[in-house]
Amino acid sequence: MAKKNEGEKLSEKLLFNFPNIAKKGTKDVKEAERFCRGYKEFLDLGKTERECTAHAEQILKKAGYTEFERGNAYAAGERIYSVNRGKNIIAVTIGQKPLTDGVRFNIAHIDSPRLDLKPNPVYEQDELAYFKTHYYGGIRKYQWGVTPLAMHGVVMLKNGKKVEISLGEKDDEPKFVISDLLPHLSAKQNERPLREGLKGEELNIIIGSLPYQDESVKEPFKLMALKLLNDYYGITEADFMRAEIEMVPAVKACDIGLDRSLIGAYGQDDRVCAYTALMAAVDVKKPEYTTVTVFTEKEEVGSPGNTGLASQCLEHFMEDLCEGYGARARDVYRNSLCLSSDVNAAYDPTFSDVFEKRNACFLNHGPVLTKYTGARGKNGSNDASAETMYRVIKCMEDEKVFWQIGELGKVDEGGGGTIAVFMGNMNVDTVDLGVPVLAMHAPFEITSKLDVYYTYKAFKAFYK
């Protein structure tokens, strides 16, 4: 082996590059493949916040978690959980150190961009029956045309009975779709800006084309659609005003590429971080610090409401937890460390002009640590301190976990936010860590199995 010259020695000492995990050998590839089988199942079973919460609760119960009881002082190693309104879940493993030494928060959101039904959604027009929709979160509307959709949600009937809906996921179930113009007749549509390729009020979902056979009926196509919905679920038109119904892509999570190295699915932002956080919480049995894993919702619309992190739902839970130990929540927050576990935009060579390559994150390089989010001049950002960055990086490097640093595109191209700002407002040291994603917010997003697996390993290191 040739002796290194001074320049090579100095370069080795001072320079740094994030490695591609796939170049390190096949062991990680096989482990990632194994781990991601459960992840794909998680995606298919949890296409809404309610479904995701319910499935997570089953996983926690199987792992020995019991429902939290206010006022109890749990021993080190005990595992508890709490569900808020069927849309949030908090899983806790009591650590060896007292709560006042701080806890390890790991918070992911389980809502994803989608189409919600309007309160009065069913109508007919020119012998077709439709649903009217209102899009939720930041979508590129044109991507949702001619995409097979499934209907998920909850309806409260007039008598107080709750009806859960899932239609379009099974192979033998009908799907739903938004039509788009054929290229032969789209000359005027082609002149629209891309953001108006399909407009919000054009995101109308076809639900039927057969009439109810009675000439006295004024809207036979609408009536036939409502009759079928009533046959399926016992609901009427008035019941939609007491409903939460989401239209989501009727697609299963699947492998992408000849080498099966990638995963394609709906809702990976941010259920990829939710699943990896949940599995890390389950697998760390005796943490030094108490671990608090949180699934929250409404992040895609700013985290409002009593199930979004801008509310006091987490603070109230922590107050209840602290009550059993005679501790003050504010003392716990002051000494705590939080991962805002959310995705970042993976570098896309096809659209390289919107990325600043030196500070972009890449597929197969591991979870991305995002010091700040926000838009342009860090507006709306948490911006983690040097001390916080040190502590989180040390957790990963001590356990030999591959990771990378990243920003969300070039400074003037746009930006986005996460729940990190809300945890920072609680006086908790917080930074974003999550999986790089291609085609984020599309009906079909792409992640790397290696990145998913190493995000799980990073979360385990954080919890240890």
N, C-alpha and C positions, 0 to 999 in steps of 0.2 A: 504494500500500500504506500502510495507516494506521500511524503511528508507535506503537511499543510503549510503554506506560506503565511506571512503576517496578515495579508489582506483577507485570506480565507478564514483565518482564526478570528479576526475582528468582525467579519461578516457573520460568522456563527454566533458570536457573542452579542452583537447589537441588532441584527435584523431578525424579522419574524414573518412567517407565513402560516396561514391556517391550512392544514393538510386535507386532502381528499381521503375520507375514511375508506372508500372502496379500494384505494391503492394499498391499503395496509394488510390485506389478506382476506381469506374467505370465511374465517370464523365469525366475524361480525355480520357478514351477509346472511349466514345461516341463522344466527340468533335473531337478527332483525326480521327475517321471514317468519320465524316461529312466533315472535311477539306480535307481529302485525295481523296474524289470523284473528286473534281476539279483538283487535282494533277494528277490523273490517266488520265483524259481527256487531260491535258496539255502534258503528255508524248506521248499519241497516236497521237496528232495533230502536234507535233514538233519533228520529228525524224532526222531532219537536222538543221543546224544553220539557214538557211534561213527560214525554216518553223517555227522554234522556235521564231525567231525575228518577223515574220509576226503575229503570234498568240499573242505574247506579246504586239505588237502595238495595236491590236484590244482591248485587255484588258485595256490598258492605255487610249485609246480614250473613251471607255465606262465609265471609271472612271473620265473623265473630263480633261485629259491631252491634251495639244495642242502642235503643233510643235514649237520648239525653233526658235526664230528669233534673229540673231546676233545683238548686240548693244542695245537690250531692257534691261531695268531694271524692273524686275518683283517684284510684291509686295509679302509680306509674305503670304504664303498659296497658291500661284499660282503654277500650276503644268505644267511642260513642258517636252518634250522628243525630242530626236534626233536619227536618224538611220544612220549608216555608212555602205554604200555599201550592204545593205540588210542582213548583217551578225552580226552587233553589234547594240545594242540599249541602250541608256542612258536615264533614267527617273529621273527627278529632282522635288522635292518639296521645294520651297523657305522657309527658316526658319525664326524665329523671330529675331535671332541674325544676325549681318552682316557677309558677306562671310569671311571677314578677321579674324573672330573668329574661322574659320575652318569649314569644312563640315564633314558629316558622309558618307564616301564611303562604299558601299557594292558591291563587285565585284564577279560574278560567271561566269564560262565558260560554253558555250552551245554546244561545240563540244564533241564528244564521239568516242572511238575507233570503227573502221569500215573497210570495204573494198571499196576502190575507184577503178573505172575502169581506166585502162591505156589509154593513148591517142589514141592508135590504138588497141582496145580491142577485136574485133569480129574475130573469126576464126573457122574453122572446122577441126576435126580430126577423122578419122575412123568413119564417118557417124554420128557424133554428132556436134552440134554447141555450141560454148563456148564464154564466156567473160574472158579475162585476167584481173587480178586485182593486185593492189598494196596496201598492208595493211597500215592503217593509225593509228598511236598511238601504245601504248604498248598492244598487244594482245597475247593470248596464241593460236597459230595458229590451234592447233588440235581441239579447241572448236568450230571452225567455219565449220567443216565438217558436212555434213548431217543436217544442220540447215536451215529451210525454210527462204529464203531471199526475200526482196522487193527492188525495184529499185526506188530511189528518186534523184532528181537533176534538173539542169537547162542546157539547150542547146541553144546556140546562133546560129541561122541559118545564112547561107551566106548572106541573104538579111537583116540581122540585127534584125529579129524577135526573141524574147525570148520565148522558149518553156519550160514550167514547167512539170516535170515528176514525177508521183507517180503511181507505178504499183506493185501490190502484197499485198496491205493492206486490200482490201475488200474481203469478203468471196468468191465472184464469180470471182475474178481475179487470174491469174496464179501466182505461186511462182517460185523461182529460188533456186538452190541448188548446193553445192560442194559435189562430191561423195567421199567415202572413201572405203578402202579395207574391204572385209568380213574377219572374224576371221579365216576362213578355209585356206586363202591364204596370211595371214599377218605375217608369221614367220620372214621374213627379216625386215619388217617394225617394228615389235615388238622389234627388236634389236637397233632401233634408240633411241637416247636420246629423252626425252619427248618433248623438244623444237622443235624437228624435226619430230614429229609424222606426221604432215603435213608441208611440206616446202612451202616457199613463192610462188615459181613458180608452186606449186601444188594446189594453191587456185583458181582453174579454175571453173567457174560457168556454169553449163549446162543451155542452153537457148532454145534448140530445138533438135528434132530428125527426123523431116520430111523434105524431099528434095523438092526443087522447080522442078516442073514437066517439064523439058526440058533437053533432053540428051546432048544438045550442051553446057550446062553450066558446067564449070569446078569445081565449088564449090557450088553445089546445096543446101547443108544444111546451109551453111553460107548465101547464097542468100535468102533462105526462111526466116531465122531469121531476116535479114535486111528488107525484104519486110513487115513482120509483124510489125516491129518497125516503118517503114514508114507509114503503115496503122494506127497505134496508134497515132503517133506524127509528121509525116511528115519529119522525119529526115533521113539522108543518112550516109554512112560510114564516109565520110569526116567531117561530123558535130561533130563527137566525139572529134575531135581535138579542138573544141570550146565549150567544155562541162565540167560541174562538176557533175559527177554522182556517187552517193554513194549507196552501197549495204548494207542494214541493216537488222537485224532480223525482219521477218514478224510476230511479236508477239504483242499481246495487253497487256497493263498493267493489272494485275489481282491480286486478293487476294491470299495469300499463308497461308496454315495451316488450321486446323480444326476450329480454333478460329478466322480466318481471320485477324490476328494481323499484318501480314507482307504484303508487296507489292513486286511482282516480275515483272520486266520489263527491256527492253533495255534502255540504255542511262541515267540511274539515276545518274551516275557520268558524269556531275555535274548538270544535269537539276533539280535535287531535291533541290539544293541550289538556283538555278535560280528562280524556282517557289515560294519557300518560301520567298525569298527576294522580288520578285515582289509583292506578296500579302501583305507583311508587308508594302512596300512602298505605296501601294494603300490605305491601311487601316489607316495609320497614316496621319491625315489631317493637323495638325498644329504643326509641329515639332519645337523644340527649335533651332536646328541647321539645315541648309539646308541638305537634304538627296540627295545623288547621287547614284543611283542604276545602275549598268553596267552589261550588258551581253557581254562577249567577246568570241573569238574563238581561235582556233589553240593552245590552252593550252596543248593539248596532244602531240604536237610535238615541244614544247618550246616557244610558243607564238610569232612566227615570222610574217612577212608580215604586210600589212597596216590594217589588221583586228585583229591582235594579240596584246596583251598588251605590248609587247616589242617595239611596234611602238609608235609614238607620237599622236595617234588618240585621246586618252583621254586627254592628255595634251593640244592639240589644242582646244578641246571642252571647257575645263576649262578656257583657255585663252579667248575664245570668250564669255563665260558666265561672267567672271570677267570684261571684257571690258565695259559692260553695267553699272557697278557699280563703275568704276574708280579704281578698285582694281588690285593688282598684283597677279598672280597665285602663285608665290613662297611664298607669305605671307599666302595664303590660305592653301597650302600644309603643311607648317611648323606647323600650328595649327590644322590640321585635324586628324581624326582617321579613320582607314580603317579595314573592315573585308574582308579578302580574303576567300570568302565563298566556301569552297571546302570540299569534303568528306574525311573520313579516313577509314581505314580497321577495321571493327568490329571483335572482338575476335571470333574465330571459334574453338569450342572445338574439332572438327575433326582434325584440323591442329594446335593444340595448341603449338607445338614445335617451331614455328616461332615467337610467340608472347612473350613479357615480360609482364606477366599478371598484375603486379602491375601498369603498365603504359599503358595498353591496354584500348580501349574503347569497350563498350558493347551495344548490342541492348537493347532498352527500358530504357536507362539511360539518354536520352536527347542528344542534340547536343554536339559535342566534340570540345573542345578548344585545338588546336595543336600549342604549343609554337614555335616549329621549325619543319621543314621538312628536305629535303636534303637527302643525302646518306652517310651512315657511319659517318664520322667525321663532320656531319652537312654541308657537302659540298653542295653548292648551296642553302643554307637556308637563310631565313630572320631572324629568331631567335628574337622573340618579347622581348622587354625590360620588366623589372619588372613593370614600370609605365604603360605601355600599357596593360599588363595583369590585373593590378589593375583596370584600367578604364573599360575594357570590362566585367570583372567579376562583378564589382559593378553594371553595367547596368542590368545584369541578376538577381543578387541577390536582387536588389531594387524592382524588379517586380516579385520576387518569381518564377523565371524560373529555372527548373531543367536543369543542365548541367553536363558535365564530362570533365576530362582531358585525353589526349591520345598521344601516339607516333605511328609511322607507323612500327610496328614490332620490333624485336630485332635489336640491333645496327649493327651487322655484317651480317644481313640477306638481306639487300638491301636498299630500300628507294624510295623516289620520291619527286617531287617538285610541287609548285603551283605558282600562279601569285604574291604571297606576295612579292617576291624579287623585282619585277618591281615597286611595289608601294613604297617599302622601298627606292629604288633608286631615287624616286621623293621626298624624305625627308618627307614621310608620315608615322606616327606610324601605324604599320600593324600587324595583327595576323590572323591565320586561325581559322575559326569556321564553322562547317558543320555537316553533317549527317553520322553516321557510316553505312558502307555498307558491306554486305557479297558478295563474288564472284565479287569483283570490277574488271572492265574491261572485264568481261565475256559478251557473247551475252545476258545473262539474269541475272540481278543483283537483290539483295534482300535488302530491307530496312524495318524498323519498322514504322508503322503508328504513334506511340507515338513520335518517334524521329523526324519524319517529322513535326508533329504538334508543338513540342516544339522548333524546329529550327525556325519555323515561329514566335513563341512567343519571342524567343531570339532576332530575327531581329527587331520585333516591339519595344522591350525594348531598343535596341540599337538606334533606330530612335527617340524614345520619348525624 
